[in-house]
Amino acid sequence: MSTIDRTDDGGTSRTNRANDRASGSNQEPLLEVSDLQKHFPVNSGLFSSIRFDPDSGTFPFRYDQSSVKAVDGVDFELRPGETLGIVGESGCGKSTLARTILGLEEPTAGDITFDGQPTNEIPEGEFRKRTQMVFQDPQSSLNPRRKVGHIIEDPLEGTDWPRSEPSVRADAEVRTERLGDYTVDATVDGDADLVLDPVDGVATVLLTVRPDGGPDDQAIQTADDVAVELPWGFDATVTVDDTQRTIDVDVSVSASKADLRRERALELLEQVGLKREYYDRHPHEFSGGQRQRINLARALSINPDLVVADEPVSGLDVSVQAQILNLMDDLQEEYGLTYLLISHDLSVVRYVADRVAVMYLGEFVEMAPTEELFTEQYHPYARALLSAVPNPDPDQPGIESVIQGNVPSASDPPRGCRFHTRCPSFILPDGFSTEGYEAYDELLEAVREKELEGSDPDAIVETYLGDIDASASADTATDAAGDGGAIPPAARSDARQAVERALAGDWTAARERLEAHESVCQSVTPALDPAARTGSESAGGTERLTACHLEVTDQGGIREP
Ligand SMILES: Nc1ncnc2c1ncn2[C@@H]1O[C@H](COP(=O)(O)OP(=O)(O)OP(=O)(O)O)[C@@H](O)[C@H]1O
């Protein structure tokens, strides 16, 4: 599988710019996401939600309220001009996170703040103007029946750009060239904001006034001797008062809204490396890379602050991927864009992201500056993921897992650390061998499910834990328990008592007694906290965050499950 090489043309300057951005990390965040959750109900219809349950009392049915926990408690900040990459296996919740941030999905819980304001308090139109999404598949996200120029203009129409606000005062900022003693007075009529975005309610029109033809101002006798340069869409009427040595310039808007949108689309086509003549063509006349350029032009048309790109180069040739990523980088520089970039392809994220968040089953498990994460991963899942390879099958994009076991269901994620069922660094409780703990855990699971068979406690304990000590190797047994057993005596004794309680019908007490010896990986959900190990602080001062009990700080670093 080929990957994008960061050292190709432009790579060095990109790295430097990323460092510059990192050094600006004391800026206020553009986006703050706090404990964000998005759960989808498993059953949406009334009848499909009703489940047979003989334990439900007189009416043996219950309402199934289970849900897919697609995003389940995500926190992060994104600073202006920064690129945060999000990686994780297929189905871990990346797209749902992006869609929820942009308001395309209603959050189940949590807060999203954009430029200091909760997004649910920002008028929808205003938020739409400042955020855009670049979709995964440029083939399907471009309407084949429409001209690309019109496709690029869509967001402009959607946000009613340019907005006509004749009441907005317009200032003409005059640049004069070689005009000596002349005073230039400029007034702007009408909808100056049609052309230039008003800032703080004042539209600014830059115009350059100079003598037309002659080397000095003595040549100015009439308006014909004055040249005025204006932005596209403006006209100027010039009057020269030679006795007072004043040149009056009246500026008016000459273009219609449609003209202005068209001009903006043409400019954008050029900016994304396409020709103005392409305006009238249709999407099928373009290659995949060109279509993604059109997508970018459309996204940028309304000058957004935040662009969320979900698999923006998926399915493109590697060389074209690099061109598109370089273009995104250039546009970021030019427009001061902030990117949230989702990709299953780790080389893509490495190429453009300043920081990377690794996502697993709806949660972030590690977040770090890109190169530091790629150099050393602190979370076992991040480690496993970075040794995985992208799936080369274009019909099945996603990360082909090299991690043992299946991804657990997002509607019933494991307790504690969600990765513990597949974790190669699972923390065994004191005194247990691996085999001993697996047997103990099976007994605990049977008690949770209320599925113990038989009535003799000793026989039941024997069934689950009986041959562990015998089958454990001498080394394992000695190392694990220190007393020759693979299950510590206290746990074995508690198991016996737990089974007795269960047989007496007190399943809760039985479960709690067994849980007293549970691994911390199962009993406690690790928080995404600064890693405890030396060097957890990156060179740029950004903390490396990791949700793993192996990285617990002195202050605790755990949160309630
Ligand atoms: N509208 C929905 N209704 C129900 N479940 C959904 C919905 N959208 C997503 N899901 C589920 O939420 C989980 C996360 O899906 P999501 O598409 O966000 O993951 P992803 O990481 O983007 O995956 P991929 O890389 O394959 O696109 C999955 O279990 C998915 O089936």
The ligand as an ORCA input file, in Angstrom:
! r2SCAN-3c Opt
* xyz 0 1
  N     -28.317      7.314     11.762
  C     -27.856      6.284     12.485
  N     -28.703      5.455     13.125
  C     -28.259      4.431     13.880
  N     -26.948      4.145     14.047
  C     -26.051      4.930     13.424
  C     -26.444      6.040     12.615
  N     -25.332      6.636     12.127
  C     -24.282      5.944     12.613
  N     -24.710      4.922     13.388
  C     -23.871      3.955     14.115
  O     -22.996      4.705     14.919
  C     -21.718      4.094     14.968
  C     -20.666      5.071     14.487
  O     -20.852      5.277     13.080
  P     -19.972      6.327     12.264
  O     -20.419      6.299     10.840
  O     -20.000      7.640     12.957
  O     -18.503      5.699     12.391
  P     -17.190      6.041     11.546
  O     -16.059      5.925     12.498
  O     -17.349      7.316     10.826
  O     -17.146      4.818     10.524
  P     -16.570      4.782      9.002
  O     -15.092      4.988      9.103
  O     -16.944      3.406      8.546
  O     -17.287      5.870      8.259
  C     -21.820      2.826     14.134
  O     -22.112      1.753     14.997
  C     -22.985      3.129     13.215
  O     -23.630      1.942     12.816
*
